[in-house]
Amino acid sequence: MAIIPFQLPTGSTKGKFLQGGACRLINCYASEIGPEGKVPRAIYSSDGLQGFCLLQGVPSTIGCRAALNLDDVALYVVAGTALYKVSQNGNQTLIGSMNISTTAPVFMVRNRRVPADVTIVCDGLMYNCRNDVLSQVTDPDLSGPTSLDYSDGYMLITTALSKFQISAIDDATSWDGLDFATADGSPDALVRVITYQAYAYLMGAETTEVWQDTGGSDFAYSRAYVIPVGIFGAASAQKVSDSIFWIGHDKTVRRLSGGDGAVVISEPDVENDIQATEDASTIRSAAWIANGRMFYMISTPDWTWVYDTSMKRWHERQTYGQKNWQVSFVVGFGTKIIAGDVASGALYEMSAKFTDDAGKPLISSVVLPRVHAFPYRLRYYSLYLDVQKGVGVGQGASQDVDPEIMVEWSDDGGATYKGQRTLKIGQQGKPMVRVRTHRLGQAGENGRDFRISWSAKVDRALYQAAANVRQVAA
């Protein structure tokens, strides 16, 4: 017999075929501890959700769509086809309704005006909120906007005619019919404008033109260079830390590098899911800072992937009973991180101190690397788990007072799991419990996948895992 330690996964790697083996991190992520720790890294649960406020009158078929934090004083939220103002204590005010599409992406920005304009673009229409009065921008010189961003005092829009246009300085309601340019470095259609520093990135179906604010008297911007990567899904682009992340037209995820580079950061499993997505309008994205790291999310109704910029790896998020994570956006607001519900008017606070998803179970699952000895079979005598122990709560539901984890295994490459053993991980103040299970049977030459899951509302961490096995004749 031999004790075989597992190499803990740092991300999800589902693999093209089940027989090839796959590690998965669902609702959890890997984090470095450092050389002084017992182990160099651990796996922790993703942050949970707690109700912050429920926006009234939002159709369940549309949900929350975009949000903008205005100086930590108010959070402006587009939910359904209406604009809401939310205070830090969760009080809400309906600002007004808009005649916008219920399916197209919504873009929101503010300018430096005092009081600031909060400007909204959706599928050819623009609305502006000033002093909490919402009105449609009907300037005859405004071309039908398809996306929106802000830089150097200007509102910038793309139009359906592959043009981009800028507003008057610090006035989102004033547009000049001569303040436009065409992205004609390539004949592809413009999809999205996103700004970074003094540059405007005009993302098209196949290329991205980069324009710089040079302060020209006739038109403020001039073209600097072209990046040979377009965008798939206007809502996939996000400003992440000191860069821009987006899904390229080739359905790889890109990171802006050096101003004119577009480095691939996606992995094959992420790319496979994007490749299977036919409708780019179903893609949404978000970016946020939590637990000392930056996260970038891309999501459709069929999947959700989250990129951890610290580990440079991807993990999966899932709402209980769903294939994806039912979060539409994430935004900082004061000391809180606020997430919007994609299918309702619910706003949530997101934090590591919450161990469920606003009343729904938050199930964290780790699929460990496959144990095999091809072409030999293996007999599995024991599985040992080094998890955070003694984490039971003082009072509450029995499963939280005396928490357990579930261990399952698959001998067919992860197609089906069996076993379903529950192992106690310690009541409050009892960290000396040993987490192990024995007599696990035998698997063929393809080996065995072990899956570990937490659902109890307690602190969660996995530090090490090992199996006691013996090789059996082929």
N, C-alpha and C positions, 0 to 999 in steps of 0.2 A: 504494500500500500504506500501511497505517497500523498503528501499535502501539496496541493497545487494552488498558489495564490492567483487571484484574478487581477488583470490589469483593468482598473476601473475606466469605463468609457468617459471621454471628454465631450462627446456629442452624439447625436443620433446618426447612425449609418445603417439604413434599412437594407441596403444591397439590392441589386437588380433582380436576383433570384433568391428564394428562401434558402436553398441548399448551401449558398455561399456564406451564410452566417450574417448576423446583424446585431449590432448593439443599438439600444434606444434609450433616450432620456426624454420622458414625457412629463411635463409639469415639474421639471427639476433641471438643474444645471450644475456643471462642474466648476470648482473654484480652487485656485491655488491657496495653500496654507502657508507654504514657505519652508525653507530647509530646517527650521527649528521645530517644526511640527512632528507629531508621531508619524504622519504620512505626508507626502508632498502636496496632495490635493484631496478634496472631499466633494461629495455630491449633496447639494442642498435643495430643498423644496423651492419652487417658484413662489412668488408673492401671491397671497390670496386677496380677496375682495370683500369689502364691507359697504353696505348701502350708504351713499352720501345724500342723494336726493332723487326724487322721482318727478321728472318733468311731466306736467299734466297735459293731456290732450294729444299725446304723440301716438300715431298709429303703430300697432305692433308689427306691421309689415315693413316699416321703414326704419324706425329707431333713431339713435343718435348718429350724426354724420360728420360733424367737425366742431372744433372748439378752439378758442383763442383766449389766452390769459392776458388781461389788460392790467399790467402793473401790480398784480396780486391783489387788486381791489375788487375786480369782478371777472367772472368767467363767462364769456359769450359763447353760446352753444347753438348750433343749428341741429334741430331734431325734427324729423318729419320734414315739413316745409315751413317751419316757423323758427324765429330767432328768440332765444331766451337769455336772460341775464341772471347769473347765479352768484350769490355772495359766499364768503368763506364759511358762514355758518349754515349754508345749504338753502337759504331762502331764495325763491325764484320769482322772476318777473317775466311775463310774456311781452316781448317788445313788439312783435308783429308777425304777420304771415307773408309768405312770398309765393309767387306763381312760378316756382321752379320745378324742374324734373325731380321725380322721386327716385331715380336710379343713377343719374350721372354723378360724378365726383363733385364735391363741394370744396371750394378753396376760400380760405379766410386769411386776411392780413390786416394790420393796422399801420398807420403812418405816425409821424412825430407831431402832428397837429395837436394843439391843446384847445378843447378836448379832442382826443384822437378820433379819426374816422375808423370804423370797423367795416371793412368792405368784403363783400361776398360775391363770388362768381360761381355760376352753375349753368352749364350747357347753353351759353349764348346770352345769359341775362346777368346783370350786375345790380346789386343792392348795396346801399350805404347806410350805416347807422351813425348818426352824429347827435350827441346829447340825448341818446336813447330814443331817437326818432328814426324810424326805418322808412326808407323810400327807395324806389327803383331809380337808378341812374338812367336818364333818358336823353342825355346830351346827343344831339344828332351826329356829332363827329365821333362818337364812340362806336367802334366796330364790335360785332358780336363776340364777346370774350369766351374763350374755352378754358383758360387757366389764368392764374393770377399770382403775383408775388410783389415784393416791395424792396427797393434799394435806393439809397441816396436821395430820399425825398420823393421818389416817383413810385406810383403804382405801375406795374408792368403787366401786360396781358398778351396772350397769344390769341389769334383769331383763326377761323376756319379757312381763311384764304392764305395761310402760311405767312402772315404778317405778325409783327409784334408792335405794340403801341404803348406809349407812356403818357401818364396823366400830367396835369400841371403840378408844380411843386406843392406838396402838402395839401392837395385838394383832390380827393378821389372823385369828385363830381364834375370836374372840369377837364375836358379833353379837346385837343386840337387835331383836326383832320390831317394836318401835315406832320404831326409828331409820330411817325411810324416808319418802319423799315421792313424789308423782306429778307427772310433767311433763304438766300438763293445760292448758297455754296453747294447745295445738293437739291435735287427736285423733290425730295420727300416732304410730306406734309408735316407741319408743326403740330406737336401734341401737348407740350408742357413747357412753361417757363419756370425756372427756379433760380434764385439768386444766391451768390456766395461771395462775400466780401464786396468788391466793386464790380463783379462780373455777373452777367446774365447768361445762364445756360439755356439755350433754346433747343429743346429736345424734340427731335423729329422721329419719324417712323424708322429711319435707318442711320441718321447721323445727329450729332449735337453741335450746333454752332455756338461759339463762346464770344460774347460781345462785352466790351468794357466801357464804363462811363469815362469818357475822355473830355467831357465838358464842352463839346462842340456847340457852336452858336446856332446851327441849323437843326441838329439832332444830337442829343447828349451822348449817344452810344455809337461805337464803331466796332466792326468785326475784328476779333483778334486771331482766332484760329478755329479749326474744325476738328472734332473728335469723331472718329469713324464708328461710333456706337450710338444707336438710337434708343428708344424707350418702348417697353411693352407694358402698357397700363399707366395712364397719366397719374394715378394715385399711388404708384409704387415709389416715387421719388421722395426722399426725406433728407433733411440736413441732420447729419449725425456727427456730433462732436465737431471736428475741424474738417469735415468733408461732406460729400453728397453720396448717398447710396441710392441705387435704383435697379430695376430689372431692365436689362438691355434688350434690344430688338431681337437678339439671338437667344433670348430666354435664359441667359445667365445673369446672376446678380453682380453688379459692378460697384466699385468704390472709386470715387474721384481721387487721383493720385498725382501730385505735382502740378495741379491745375489743368493739364492737358492729357492726362493718362486715365484709363478706365480699367482698373485691375479687377479680375474675376475673384470673387470671394465665395461664390456658391460651390457646393459639393454635388456630386452626381445625384443624390437622392432629392435634393432641393430642385435641381434642374429637371429631374424626371417629373416632379409634380407640376412645375411651371409649364413644361412641354405639353402636359396633358390638359392644360387650361386653354380653352379655345376663346373664351370671351374675356378680353383684357379689362373690361369695365367691372368685372367681379373682384378684381384685385384691390385690396386696401393695404395700407401700411401705417406704421407708427414708429416713433423713436422716443426713448426716455432714458433717464439716468436713475438707477436704483442700486442700493447695496454697493456703492463705490464703482459701478461699471455702467457702460452704455449698452443699451439693447436696441436692435432694429428688427421690427416684425413685418413680415409679409403674410397675407392671409387671403383665402377664398372660402366659399362655403364648404369646400372639401378638405381643406388642410390649413394649418398655421405653422409657420417656421419662425424661429426667433434666433437672431445672430447675436452672440455675446462678443463684443469687441475686445474684451480682456483675454478670453481664451481663444478667440478667432475660430469658434466652432458654432454649429447650429444645434438647437434642441427644439422639441415640439411642444406645442400648447394645445390642450383640449379642454373644453367645458364638458362637465359630466353629461353623458348621454348624447354628445355631439361629436362630429368628426373634426371640428375646428374650435378655435377659441372665440367666444362670442363677444369680443371686444372690438370696437370700431376705431377708437383713437385713445391715446394716452397723452396727458399733458400735466405739467407741473403747475400747482396753484398754491401759493404760499408755502407752507411746510408739507403739503399733501401732494400725492400723485393721484390724479383723477382719470378714470377710464370710463368710456361710454359704452353702452350696450348696443349692439348692432341691431337688435330686434325689439327694443322698447325704449322708453324715455328714461331709463334708469342710469344714473351716474353713480359710480362706485369710487371709494377710496381704495387704493392698492398699496399693500404694505407687507413686509415680511412678518409682521406681528399678527396677520390674519391667516388662519390655517384652513379656511374653506372659501368657497366662491359665493359669498353673499347668501349663505344658507344651503347651497349645493355642495356636495362633497368635492374636495380638491384632491384627486387621486394622483399621487406622484409614483411613477413606475420607472424602474431601471431594468433593462435587459442586459445581462452581463455577457461578456465574450464567450463564445461557444467552447465547451470543454470536449475535446476529442483526442483520439490516438489513432487516426486513420493509418492502416486499414483494420485496426483492432477495435474490438468493443471495449467498453469501460463499465465497471461496476462502481456505483456511487454509494459510499458508506455514510458520508456526513457532509453537510454544508454549514460553514461557520460565517457569521455575519457580525462585523464590527459597526454597529449603528449607534446613534445617540440614544442613550438609555436613561431610565429614571425620569422620563419626561411627562408622566401622567399628570393631569390637572387635579387640583384639590377637590373640586366638586364639579358635577355636570353629568353628562351621559356616561354610562358605564364603559363604553368603548373608548372614551377619552380619559377616564379615571385610571383604567387598567388597559393601556393601549397595546395593540398588536400590529405586526406587519404580516403580510401574506407572501408566501413563497409558492410559486408554481414552476413547472418545467415543461419543456417541449422537446420531443424526440423526432419531430418531423420538420425541423427548420423554422419553427415559429408559426406554423399554420394553425396548430391547436395547442392549448396548454392544459395540463392536468395537475393533479396533486392537491393544490389549494390547501396548504398547511398554514395555520396561523401560529405565530410565535410571539410570545409576550416580550415587550421591550422595557418593562419596568414602571411601576407606579411612582408617584412623586417621592423623591428622596431615596429611591432604591435603584442606584445605578450599577449594582454588582451582578445583576441578572446576566446569564450567559445566553446568547441568542444563537441557537444551533438546531439542526434537525438531522435525523439519522434514518438509515434503511431506505434509501432512495431508489433502489432497484438498479436496472441495467439498461444501457442504450447501445444502439448499433454503431457502425463505423462512422455515421454522420455526426455523432456526438449529441450533446444536450445543451439547450439554452435554458438558463434560470432567469425568472422574472421576479423581482421584488417590488412590492407595492405598499404604500401607506395611504390610509384614508382617515385615520384618527386625527382629531384637531389638536395636534401636539407638534413640538419642534421635531424636525426631521433632518437627519444627516446619515450618510453612508461613508465610512472611512476605508474599510477593507472587506474583502470576501475571499474565502478559500474553500476548496473542496478536497475531501479525502477520497481518493479513487484507487482502483486497481485495474490494470490491463488484463483483458480476457482474450483468449485465443480468437483469431479471426475466423 
